Amino acid sequence: MTHDRFKRAFAFLLPLACTALAVLLVLRAPLAMEGARGGLALCGQVIIPSLYPFYVLGGLYTGGRRQEGGGRGAGKATNFLFRQPPAALGAILLGFLGGYPLGAKAAAQLMERGALTRVQAQRLQIFCVNAGPAYLIGAVGAGMLGSRRAGLLLFASLSAAGLVLGLVSRFWQDDVAPQPAAPLQPPPRQAQPFSSLLLHSVSQATASILAACAWVVLFATLCSLLRLLPNGFWPALPFLNVILEVSSGMAALVRSGVVLPVCAAALGWGGLAVHCQTLAEVRKTGLPLRVFWVARALHGALAAAICWQLCRWFPAELPAAAVAGAAYAVRLWAVSAPAAAAALFFCAFLILDIDLGRKL
């Protein structure tokens, strides 16, 4: 099928699919509302507590970022490992410590400010889309699997897989994803006052977290409608769930009793809800969607392989009661400690980076 025929077929089928979905939502309103309520609970107990502070910190970093920035140590490390300038270090840390969309968002913002080139931002978005420690150790490990050790193994697996993708990306040619050059916004001549920068960061973070929660609720509702499929499809429901929305899908996978490497693969993929949160930032840099989706699939495969090996070295016993009763949401205390540790680390990095920037 040619590209033009595909576009015409999509334009014809999309209204029909939307109409059918609307009818289904009306006819099965209680089931759809149950999924939406589960998505809202997930946002209130996991998404907002673990991500919102990092959205604010990311806005402070990218909003006050100078083009040179960084310091010699950071510059040598990012250049040697990932062929990136010192300005990319904050985006890398946000991608590995903050949560799924933050690294890609920081890369796009740094590109818009002129701190990164378009190709540098594209390469960052290939490997800086990861689940953070607050979510992996607290929500998935302690909350769903009943084992913080399992959460640590998942965090180590996904982080190692992301680093491997980053190391590979440094060898790619700069024309790996050629796009027409777009004018970059020049960096401001004078630094913004901290009060103004903080207000802007909080406002931007609030809009971003509301958008993220909207995607989660939407896909959680769609996941609930999957239960209308015939009984023959029910064994595949956990895998269909995780393709759509990673958090509700992870709860379904855990209840089905899958092994830990499968969970690592699902978390590396991230789910279409996470992808939709990231697509706006990906479009800003011009990274082709096929490259982004291939990177997500590779991340999941690498994370599964690494997790399988780590489980052989450091076996984690999962409580049977926790696996059998894995809930849709987790307690707030289950995600607070990892989130606090990661936030404190990034705050320390932010203060140090600002201090080094003033000395340049």
Secondary structure, DSSP 8 states (H G I E B T S, - for coil): --HHHHHHHHHHHHHHHHHHHHHHHHHTHHHHHHHHHHHHHHIIIIIHHHHHHHHHHHHHHHHT--SS-S-HHHHHHHHHHHS--TTHHHHHHIIIII-HHHHHHHHHHHHHTTSS-HHHHHHHHHH-----HIIIIIIIIIIIIS-HHHHHHHHHHHHHHHHHHHHHHTTS-TTSS-----------SS---HHHHHHHHHHHHHHHHHHHHHHHHHHHHHHHHGGGS-GGGGGGHHHHHHHH-HHHHHHHHHHHT--HHHHHHHHHH--HHHHHHHHHHHHHHT--HHHHHHHHHHHHHHHHHHHHHHHHHS-----HHHHHT--SS--THHHHHHHHHHHHHHHHHHHHHHHHHHH-
